[in-house]
Amino acid sequence: MLKLKMKGTYSAGPQLLTIDQTAARLGVSKSTVEKWLRSKALASFKMGRLVRIDSEELARFIAVNTVKPRRPEWLTVQVEDQFWRRVREIIINEIARGKAG
């Protein structure tokens, strides 16, 4: 039988974060995280007086609150179309100049 000695803490379960750890990960103040918890914007659970945030729940919170780019898709396509139209004009002009000369 193989016996392994392990140093440190290993857990197969979810990673649980304190309010301070959550604030540090997000780059916000502890009071901001507490405000999100009070308003139920960020889910947590209590073990006695200890409040913990599941790292997977934090990832979901980040995904839900990520701001999408404001630039509409059609604008990107329009800008690309204008670019390629201009490239085509330049090439045609260069070909015409080469044939004329």
PyMOL CGO cylinders between C-alpha atoms (Angstrom):
from pymol import cmd
from pymol.cgo import CYLINDER

trace = [
    CYLINDER, 0.00, 0.00, 0.00, 1.31, 3.43, -1.01, 0.3, 1, 1, 1, 1, 1, 1,
    CYLINDER, 1.31, 3.43, -1.01, 1.26, 6.16, 1.61, 0.3, 1, 1, 1, 1, 1, 1,
    CYLINDER, 1.26, 6.16, 1.61, 1.58, 9.80, 0.62, 0.3, 1, 1, 1, 1, 1, 1,
    CYLINDER, 1.58, 9.80, 0.62, 2.55, 12.62, 2.91, 0.3, 1, 1, 1, 1, 1, 1,
    CYLINDER, 2.55, 12.62, 2.91, 1.01, 15.89, 1.85, 0.3, 1, 1, 1, 1, 1, 1,
    CYLINDER, 1.01, 15.89, 1.85, 1.98, 19.28, 3.16, 0.3, 1, 1, 1, 1, 1, 1,
    CYLINDER, 1.98, 19.28, 3.16, -0.43, 22.19, 3.07, 0.3, 1, 1, 1, 1, 1, 1,
    CYLINDER, -0.43, 22.19, 3.07, -4.15, 22.25, 2.58, 0.3, 1, 1, 1, 1, 1, 1,
    CYLINDER, -4.15, 22.25, 2.58, -5.70, 20.45, -0.34, 0.3, 1, 1, 1, 1, 1, 1,
    CYLINDER, -5.70, 20.45, -0.34, -9.36, 20.51, -1.16, 0.3, 1, 1, 1, 1, 1, 1,
    CYLINDER, -9.36, 20.51, -1.16, -11.34, 18.88, -3.92, 0.3, 1, 1, 1, 1, 1, 1,
    CYLINDER, -11.34, 18.88, -3.92, -14.29, 21.16, -3.16, 0.3, 1, 1, 1, 1, 1, 1,
    CYLINDER, -14.29, 21.16, -3.16, -14.93, 24.77, -4.12, 0.3, 1, 1, 1, 1, 1, 1,
    CYLINDER, -14.93, 24.77, -4.12, -12.52, 27.50, -3.11, 0.3, 1, 1, 1, 1, 1, 1,
    CYLINDER, -12.52, 27.50, -3.11, -14.09, 29.71, -0.48, 0.3, 1, 1, 1, 1, 1, 1,
    CYLINDER, -14.09, 29.71, -0.48, -13.02, 33.34, -0.23, 0.3, 1, 1, 1, 1, 1, 1,
    CYLINDER, -13.02, 33.34, -0.23, -13.30, 35.84, 2.59, 0.3, 1, 1, 1, 1, 1, 1,
    CYLINDER, -13.30, 35.84, 2.59, -14.66, 39.33, 1.99, 0.3, 1, 1, 1, 1, 1, 1,
    CYLINDER, -14.66, 39.33, 1.99, -11.09, 40.68, 2.08, 0.3, 1, 1, 1, 1, 1, 1,
    CYLINDER, -11.09, 40.68, 2.08, -9.88, 38.11, -0.48, 0.3, 1, 1, 1, 1, 1, 1,
    CYLINDER, -9.88, 38.11, -0.48, -12.84, 38.86, -2.75, 0.3, 1, 1, 1, 1, 1, 1,
    CYLINDER, -12.84, 38.86, -2.75, -12.18, 42.61, -2.53, 0.3, 1, 1, 1, 1, 1, 1,
    CYLINDER, -12.18, 42.61, -2.53, -8.50, 42.06, -3.34, 0.3, 1, 1, 1, 1, 1, 1,
    CYLINDER, -8.50, 42.06, -3.34, -9.31, 39.88, -6.36, 0.3, 1, 1, 1, 1, 1, 1,
    CYLINDER, -9.31, 39.88, -6.36, -11.70, 42.48, -7.75, 0.3, 1, 1, 1, 1, 1, 1,
    CYLINDER, -11.70, 42.48, -7.75, -9.60, 45.51, -6.83, 0.3, 1, 1, 1, 1, 1, 1,
    CYLINDER, -9.60, 45.51, -6.83, -12.42, 47.11, -4.83, 0.3, 1, 1, 1, 1, 1, 1,
    CYLINDER, -12.42, 47.11, -4.83, -12.87, 48.02, -1.19, 0.3, 1, 1, 1, 1, 1, 1,
    CYLINDER, -12.87, 48.02, -1.19, -14.16, 45.67, 1.47, 0.3, 1, 1, 1, 1, 1, 1,
    CYLINDER, -14.16, 45.67, 1.47, -17.20, 47.93, 1.94, 0.3, 1, 1, 1, 1, 1, 1,
    CYLINDER, -17.20, 47.93, 1.94, -18.07, 47.58, -1.77, 0.3, 1, 1, 1, 1, 1, 1,
    CYLINDER, -18.07, 47.58, -1.77, -18.11, 43.80, -1.47, 0.3, 1, 1, 1, 1, 1, 1,
    CYLINDER, -18.11, 43.80, -1.47, -20.21, 44.09, 1.70, 0.3, 1, 1, 1, 1, 1, 1,
    CYLINDER, -20.21, 44.09, 1.70, -22.67, 46.34, -0.17, 0.3, 1, 1, 1, 1, 1, 1,
    CYLINDER, -22.67, 46.34, -0.17, -22.98, 43.74, -2.96, 0.3, 1, 1, 1, 1, 1, 1,
    CYLINDER, -22.98, 43.74, -2.96, -23.59, 41.04, -0.35, 0.3, 1, 1, 1, 1, 1, 1,
    CYLINDER, -23.59, 41.04, -0.35, -26.28, 43.09, 1.43, 0.3, 1, 1, 1, 1, 1, 1,
    CYLINDER, -26.28, 43.09, 1.43, -28.07, 43.79, -1.86, 0.3, 1, 1, 1, 1, 1, 1,
    CYLINDER, -28.07, 43.79, -1.86, -27.80, 40.09, -2.84, 0.3, 1, 1, 1, 1, 1, 1,
    CYLINDER, -27.80, 40.09, -2.84, -25.95, 41.04, -6.03, 0.3, 1, 1, 1, 1, 1, 1,
    CYLINDER, -25.95, 41.04, -6.03, -23.17, 38.66, -4.95, 0.3, 1, 1, 1, 1, 1, 1,
    CYLINDER, -23.17, 38.66, -4.95, -24.15, 35.36, -3.34, 0.3, 1, 1, 1, 1, 1, 1,
    CYLINDER, -24.15, 35.36, -3.34, -22.47, 34.18, -0.17, 0.3, 1, 1, 1, 1, 1, 1,
    CYLINDER, -22.47, 34.18, -0.17, -23.10, 31.91, 2.77, 0.3, 1, 1, 1, 1, 1, 1,
    CYLINDER, -23.10, 31.91, 2.77, -22.44, 32.14, 6.47, 0.3, 1, 1, 1, 1, 1, 1,
    CYLINDER, -22.44, 32.14, 6.47, -20.82, 29.65, 8.79, 0.3, 1, 1, 1, 1, 1, 1,
    CYLINDER, -20.82, 29.65, 8.79, -21.66, 31.10, 12.16, 0.3, 1, 1, 1, 1, 1, 1,
    CYLINDER, -21.66, 31.10, 12.16, -20.32, 34.65, 11.94, 0.3, 1, 1, 1, 1, 1, 1,
    CYLINDER, -20.32, 34.65, 11.94, -17.98, 33.88, 9.05, 0.3, 1, 1, 1, 1, 1, 1,
    CYLINDER, -17.98, 33.88, 9.05, -19.05, 34.98, 5.58, 0.3, 1, 1, 1, 1, 1, 1,
    CYLINDER, -19.05, 34.98, 5.58, -17.63, 33.13, 2.58, 0.3, 1, 1, 1, 1, 1, 1,
    CYLINDER, -17.63, 33.13, 2.58, -17.95, 33.62, -1.17, 0.3, 1, 1, 1, 1, 1, 1,
    CYLINDER, -17.95, 33.62, -1.17, -17.58, 30.63, -3.50, 0.3, 1, 1, 1, 1, 1, 1,
    CYLINDER, -17.58, 30.63, -3.50, -14.95, 31.33, -6.19, 0.3, 1, 1, 1, 1, 1, 1,
    CYLINDER, -14.95, 31.33, -6.19, -17.31, 29.91, -8.84, 0.3, 1, 1, 1, 1, 1, 1,
    CYLINDER, -17.31, 29.91, -8.84, -20.03, 32.31, -7.68, 0.3, 1, 1, 1, 1, 1, 1,
    CYLINDER, -20.03, 32.31, -7.68, -17.52, 35.16, -7.95, 0.3, 1, 1, 1, 1, 1, 1,
    CYLINDER, -17.52, 35.16, -7.95, -16.71, 34.10, -11.54, 0.3, 1, 1, 1, 1, 1, 1,
    CYLINDER, -16.71, 34.10, -11.54, -20.45, 34.13, -12.34, 0.3, 1, 1, 1, 1, 1, 1,
    CYLINDER, -20.45, 34.13, -12.34, -20.79, 37.58, -10.76, 0.3, 1, 1, 1, 1, 1, 1,
    CYLINDER, -20.79, 37.58, -10.76, -17.93, 38.88, -12.93, 0.3, 1, 1, 1, 1, 1, 1,
    CYLINDER, -17.93, 38.88, -12.93, -19.44, 37.34, -16.08, 0.3, 1, 1, 1, 1, 1, 1,
    CYLINDER, -19.44, 37.34, -16.08, -22.89, 38.79, -15.40, 0.3, 1, 1, 1, 1, 1, 1,
    CYLINDER, -22.89, 38.79, -15.40, -21.50, 42.26, -14.67, 0.3, 1, 1, 1, 1, 1, 1,
    CYLINDER, -21.50, 42.26, -14.67, -19.00, 42.44, -17.52, 0.3, 1, 1, 1, 1, 1, 1,
    CYLINDER, -19.00, 42.44, -17.52, -19.78, 45.40, -19.75, 0.3, 1, 1, 1, 1, 1, 1,
    CYLINDER, -19.78, 45.40, -19.75, -20.16, 44.52, -23.41, 0.3, 1, 1, 1, 1, 1, 1,
    CYLINDER, -20.16, 44.52, -23.41, -18.46, 46.78, -25.97, 0.3, 1, 1, 1, 1, 1, 1,
    CYLINDER, -18.46, 46.78, -25.97, -20.70, 49.60, -27.15, 0.3, 1, 1, 1, 1, 1, 1,
    CYLINDER, -20.70, 49.60, -27.15, -19.48, 49.48, -30.73, 0.3, 1, 1, 1, 1, 1, 1,
    CYLINDER, -19.48, 49.48, -30.73, -22.22, 47.86, -32.81, 0.3, 1, 1, 1, 1, 1, 1,
    CYLINDER, -22.22, 47.86, -32.81, -21.30, 45.00, -35.13, 0.3, 1, 1, 1, 1, 1, 1,
    CYLINDER, -21.30, 45.00, -35.13, -22.53, 46.82, -38.22, 0.3, 1, 1, 1, 1, 1, 1,
    CYLINDER, -22.53, 46.82, -38.22, -20.09, 49.68, -37.56, 0.3, 1, 1, 1, 1, 1, 1,
    CYLINDER, -20.09, 49.68, -37.56, -17.14, 47.29, -37.53, 0.3, 1, 1, 1, 1, 1, 1,
    CYLINDER, -17.14, 47.29, -37.53, -18.28, 45.75, -40.82, 0.3, 1, 1, 1, 1, 1, 1,
    CYLINDER, -18.28, 45.75, -40.82, -18.84, 49.20, -42.33, 0.3, 1, 1, 1, 1, 1, 1,
    CYLINDER, -18.84, 49.20, -42.33, -15.33, 50.36, -41.36, 0.3, 1, 1, 1, 1, 1, 1,
    CYLINDER, -15.33, 50.36, -41.36, -13.82, 47.17, -42.81, 0.3, 1, 1, 1, 1, 1, 1,
    CYLINDER, -13.82, 47.17, -42.81, -15.80, 47.64, -46.02, 0.3, 1, 1, 1, 1, 1, 1,
    CYLINDER, -15.80, 47.64, -46.02, -14.54, 51.23, -46.34, 0.3, 1, 1, 1, 1, 1, 1,
    CYLINDER, -14.54, 51.23, -46.34, -10.96, 50.05, -45.76, 0.3, 1, 1, 1, 1, 1, 1,
    CYLINDER, -10.96, 50.05, -45.76, -11.12, 47.35, -48.42, 0.3, 1, 1, 1, 1, 1, 1,
    CYLINDER, -11.12, 47.35, -48.42, -12.89, 49.68, -50.84, 0.3, 1, 1, 1, 1, 1, 1,
    CYLINDER, -12.89, 49.68, -50.84, -10.00, 52.15, -50.45, 0.3, 1, 1, 1, 1, 1, 1,
    CYLINDER, -10.00, 52.15, -50.45, -7.41, 49.39, -50.89, 0.3, 1, 1, 1, 1, 1, 1,
    CYLINDER, -7.41, 49.39, -50.89, -9.16, 48.27, -54.09, 0.3, 1, 1, 1, 1, 1, 1,
    CYLINDER, -9.16, 48.27, -54.09, -9.15, 51.88, -55.40, 0.3, 1, 1, 1, 1, 1, 1,
    CYLINDER, -9.15, 51.88, -55.40, -5.42, 52.21, -54.74, 0.3, 1, 1, 1, 1, 1, 1,
    CYLINDER, -5.42, 52.21, -54.74, -4.65, 48.93, -56.49, 0.3, 1, 1, 1, 1, 1, 1,
    CYLINDER, -4.65, 48.93, -56.49, -6.78, 49.85, -59.50, 0.3, 1, 1, 1, 1, 1, 1,
    CYLINDER, -6.78, 49.85, -59.50, -5.11, 53.27, -59.72, 0.3, 1, 1, 1, 1, 1, 1,
    CYLINDER, -5.11, 53.27, -59.72, -1.65, 51.69, -59.51, 0.3, 1, 1, 1, 1, 1, 1,
    CYLINDER, -1.65, 51.69, -59.51, -2.52, 49.19, -62.25, 0.3, 1, 1, 1, 1, 1, 1,
    CYLINDER, -2.52, 49.19, -62.25, -3.93, 51.97, -64.45, 0.3, 1, 1, 1, 1, 1, 1,
    CYLINDER, -3.93, 51.97, -64.45, -0.81, 54.08, -63.91, 0.3, 1, 1, 1, 1, 1, 1,
    CYLINDER, -0.81, 54.08, -63.91, 1.41, 51.13, -64.79, 0.3, 1, 1, 1, 1, 1, 1,
    CYLINDER, 1.41, 51.13, -64.79, -0.46, 50.46, -68.03, 0.3, 1, 1, 1, 1, 1, 1,
    CYLINDER, -0.46, 50.46, -68.03, -0.49, 54.13, -69.02, 0.3, 1, 1, 1, 1, 1, 1,
    CYLINDER, -0.49, 54.13, -69.02, 3.22, 54.56, -68.45, 0.3, 1, 1, 1, 1, 1, 1,
]
cmd.load_cgo(trace, "trace")
